Amino acid sequence: MHGNVIEWCLDSWDGSANYPAGPVSDPYVASGPYWVLRGGSFATDAASCRSAIRNYGVSTTGANVSNGFRVVCAPVLP
């Protein structure tokens, strides 16, 4: 999966305190002006092609060849 497209995530990005400093299980941020992007794509350098890479972006109506998403079945979030 690494290197195909950058993945849009369900989490929001607020630019400051997205994740706590200590270990957590399945962190989720429900509010913020941006969406989390993870990983790298064919258009990024090799160092960015790993799932730990996090960035942010705004949702747009236009297509972008380097961003995508993965459909998953998950419990409904409150």
C-alpha positions in Angstrom: 0.0 0.0 0.0 2.9 2.4 0.6 3.6 4.6 -2.3 0.3 4.3 -4.2 -1.5 7.4 -3.0 -1.6 9.5 0.2 -4.6 8.4 2.3 -7.3 10.8 3.5 -8.2 9.7 7.1 -11.3 10.2 9.2 -9.4 12.1 11.8 -9.4 15.9 11.8 -6.3 18.0 12.2 -6.3 21.0 14.5 -2.6 21.9 14.0 -1.6 21.6 17.7 -2.8 18.8 20.0 -3.8 16.0 17.7 -2.3 13.2 19.6 -1.4 12.9 23.3 2.3 12.8 24.1 2.0 9.2 25.6 0.9 6.0 24.0 -2.8 5.6 23.1 -4.9 3.0 21.4 -6.8 4.1 18.3 -6.6 7.8 18.7 -9.3 9.9 17.0 -9.7 13.6 16.7 -13.3 14.7 15.9 -12.8 18.4 15.3 -10.5 20.7 13.4 -10.4 22.7 10.2 -8.4 20.1 8.2 -8.3 16.4 7.5 -5.4 14.1 8.3 -3.4 12.7 5.4 -1.1 9.7 6.0 1.7 8.1 4.1 3.2 9.0 0.7 2.4 8.6 -2.9 4.2 7.9 -6.2 4.7 11.7 -6.3 6.6 12.0 -3.0 10.1 11.0 -2.0 10.9 7.5 -0.5 11.3 8.8 3.0 7.6 9.9 3.0 6.3 6.5 1.9 5.5 5.1 5.4 2.3 5.1 7.4 3.8 7.1 10.2 4.1 10.2 8.0 1.2 12.6 8.8 0.2 15.8 7.1 -3.1 17.7 6.6 -5.2 19.0 3.8 -8.6 20.5 3.1 -11.2 18.6 1.3 -11.8 19.8 -2.3 -14.2 18.9 -5.0 -11.4 18.5 -7.6 -9.5 15.3 -8.3 -5.9 14.9 -7.2 -3.9 12.0 -8.6 -1.7 11.6 -5.5 -4.5 11.5 -2.8 -7.0 8.7 -2.2 -8.8 6.8 0.5 -9.3 3.2 1.7 -12.8 1.9 2.5 -13.0 0.1 5.8 -15.7 -1.4 7.9 -15.6 0.1 11.4 -17.9 0.6 14.4 -20.0 3.8 14.3 -18.2 6.6 16.0 -20.2 8.8 18.5 
